[in-house]
Amino acid sequence: MRLTLGYSPCPNDTFIFGALANGLIDTQGIEFDIVLDDVEALNKMAFAHKLDVTKLSYHAFAHLTADYKLLHAGSALGNNCGPLLVARQPLTNAEIEHARIAIPGKMTTANFLLGLAFPKAVHKSEVLFSDIENAVVSGQFDAGLIIHENRFTYEQKGLVKLMDLGEFWERTTAMPIPLGGIVVKKELDHEVQQTVNQLIRESVEFAYAHTDQVMPYIRQHAQAMDDAVMQAHIDLYVNEYSVDLGPKGRHAVRSMFDMAREKGLIGTISSDFFV
């Protein structure tokens, strides 16, 4: 059986999927055609139903529960790992509400959190996540919403943090922040869905136990990143929730969706959206 599998080239995803992608675990007769792209591109592919299994933003998944189910393995949840709103100099809340803000995608969880924190901030433009820092530095935008490894580099470029939206979420909810999850097409047999979930869990566990065997794959797709930043990226986004969401992780996801529904940010969702 062949399935398309989408994830990003970021170190947290290549850490999670490295063993599976390189035949370091038994894939139970399933062959994966891998698609590597940034998260917003993967979100768009999911909306077009192009991928059988994919990483996507939880914000995007909230609109796709009729077509996909959420796996318990592979997610990015955590504390102190949320997106950062940055600028060239400090801005007041009123200035932020009127600022030109670069976002990494309309359907990213980062943009969802920005909407919760600053609902009046509407002058937003989509920019590839890796280009946002330079777009703010150059003055093209007044502020930028950064994710992934840019959390570790924005200060080197002279930018200042306006708000940590992860801290905002945690302060508001006292729960870990759901950033991205792994979903599988509903139309696939339940047994296949369960097998894919187990394979991703085994891939994460293999990476923890044999990190040296997956590091070449991680480095291959993080060529412009030094090892310290790469490891910090993995440490920030890969944790116990990546092995299995567990009751606490599932509660955090449900709570985010409930909050989004209450604020009119999403419509009705399927009641049972977990595999």
HELIX and SHEET records of a PDB file:
HELIX    1   1 PRO A   11  ALA A   21  1                                  11    
HELIX    2   2 VAL A   39  PHE A   47  1                                   9    
HELIX    3   3 TYR A   58  PHE A   61  1                                   4    
HELIX    4   4 ASN A   93  HIS A   98  1                                   6    
HELIX    5   5 THR A  109  ALA A  117  1                                   9    
HELIX    6   6 PHE A  129  ASP A  131  5                                   3    
HELIX    7   7 ILE A  132  VAL A  137  1                                   6    
HELIX    8   8 HIS A  148  PHE A  152  5                                   5    
HELIX    9   9 GLU A  155  LYS A  157  5                                   3    
HELIX   10  10 LEU A  165  THR A  173  1                                   9    
HELIX   11  11 HIS A  190  ALA A  209  1                                  20    
HELIX   12  12 THR A  211  GLN A  220  1                                  10    
HELIX   13  13 ASP A  227  TYR A  237  1                                  11    
HELIX   14  14 GLU A  240  VAL A  243  1                                   4    
HELIX   15  15 GLY A  246  GLU A  262  1                                  17    
SHEET    1   A 5 GLU A  31  LEU A  36  0                                        
SHEET    2   A 5 ARG A   2  TYR A   7  1                                        
SHEET    3   A 5 VAL A  53  SER A  57  1                                        
SHEET    4   A 5 ILE A 177  LYS A 185 -1                                        
SHEET    5   A 5 TYR A  68  LEU A  70 -1                                        
SHEET    1   B 5 GLU A  31  LEU A  36  0                                        
SHEET    2   B 5 ARG A   2  TYR A   7  1                                        
SHEET    3   B 5 VAL A  53  SER A  57  1                                        
SHEET    4   B 5 ILE A 177  LYS A 185 -1                                        
SHEET    5   B 5 ALA A  76  GLY A  78 -1                                        
SHEET    1   C 5 LYS A 124  GLU A 126  0                                        
SHEET    2   C 5 ILE A 101  ILE A 103  1                                        
SHEET    3   C 5 ALA A 143  ILE A 146  1                                        
SHEET    4   C 5 LEU A  84  ALA A  87 -1                                        
SHEET    5   C 5 VAL A 160  ASP A 164 -1                                        
END                                                                             
